[in-house]
Every structure is written in structure tokens, then in C-alpha cells.
Amino acid sequence: MDIETLKDFFMWCSVINVALLILWTSIFMLAPDFVYHTQRHFFAITRQQFDIAFYAFLGLFKLLFIIFSLVPYLTLLILT
């Protein structure tokens, strides 16, 4: 596998991950009650616990996206 293929791979991984992050953040910001009521049927948690869990999920997803997708892409851009 050559560097150009890897660069394209990490570029598209970054694009998809940014799109997912924007989608999840916007859904939670625009319809938080809908998301909470939907998840309340599956998990018996309070609204405050749900907010903390969702913010933790977004933070973890953002951190993993930066480490495993964006940094390799930027590294390959610097190398080429």
C-alpha cells in the first residue's frame, strides 16, 4: 500500500468522522428531549446522567477521532 492510498483512506475517515460528530452534536442540540425519551426506554437513567453520558461520549469520540484519524492524515500530508 502506498502513501497516496493511505492519505486518501485517512482523509475519507476524517471526513466521515467529522460528519458523524456534527450530526450527533446537532441532533443532541436541536432535539435533546427526543433523544432522552428515546433512550429512556432502553436505559433507566435520569436526565442529568444521560446528559453526562452523552457529553462523555462526544468527548471520547472526538478524542479518538483526532488520535486515530486526523493525526495520521495530517502526518501523511506533511510527509508528501
C-alpha positions, 0 to 999 in steps of 0.5 A: 500500500502506498502513501497516496492510498493511505492519505486518501483512506485517512482523509475519507475517515476524517471526513466521515468522522467529522460528519458523524460528530456534527450530526450527533452534536446537532441532533443532541442540540436541536432535539435533546428531549427526543433523544432522552425519551428515546433512550429512556426506554432502553436505559433507566437513567435520569436526565442529568446522567444521560446528559453526562453520558452523552457529553462523555461520549462526544468527548471520547469520540472526538478524542479518538477521532483526532488520535486515530484519524486526523493525526495520521492524515495530517502526518501523511500530508506533511510527509508528501 
